Amino acid sequence: MAVQGPIGPTAIDVTMDRRTELQRLAATRAALDPERRRTRADVLLSAIVEFLAASGGRSVAALTSGINEIWRTHSVTNKEVETALRYGESVGLVNQSGATASPIVWTATDGATEESRLDRDWAHRVLSELDESVTDKADALGYELSDDERREVVRNLLRALADGCKVQEEAPAAGAGLPATS
């Protein structure tokens, strides 16, 4: 029996800093958008573009490592990342620089970077609204939360969202509403 583990941009680490929190939530939004979640490659490409837009140019190996770290898995391969990058290049989302250099460095296009910025702005608004909502609900219930306690509640809610959206390695399409592959 194969060991199952979470994959996907929804595996949120509750010890992350605010910037990482925003990146992961923006990537989650991109991954959950019905038009973007058609295949695992589309989700991977969305995560790659978000990663490049937020972090700058990277090699295939660095992208693979970064995506595996964000998704808390080791299942994403260099070949999958290369395939997603080639497709992303064909539709104008990424560019390669230093094609004669080794390793090739990939960057997000200006348009993809702007779309990523909009996703991060959305994520920032959602986190701010969630923070405000937690404060309002706690006040209405007569609880006085410190800033640290409120942030912990928000992190726990984000963890619950992530846990509800997890995709298993054995059936990566299951979380996207697609038939599982065997």
Number of C-alpha atoms within 10 A of each C-alpha: 3 6 7 11 14 21 25 29 30 27 26 25 17 14 10 12 9 11 12 15 21 21 26 25 25 27 28 23 19 24 25 18 13 11 10 17 20 16 16 18 18 18 23 24 26 26 27 28 28 25 24 22 23 17 12 14 20 21 18 21 17 13 24 22 17 17 24 18 14 22 22 18 16 15 16 18 16 16 12 17 20 17 15 22 25 17 16 22 17 11 9 14 22 27 18 17 15 10 11 7 8 8 13 15 19 23 24 28 19 14 13 20 21 13 17 25 17 13 21 24 15 16 21 19 13 15 19 13 12 17 17 14 13 18 21 13 11 14 12 10 9 9 11 12 15 10 11 9 11 17 16 15 17 21 20 14 15 21 17 13 14 20 14 12 19 21 22 16 18 16 16 21 18 15 18 21 12 14 11 12 9 6
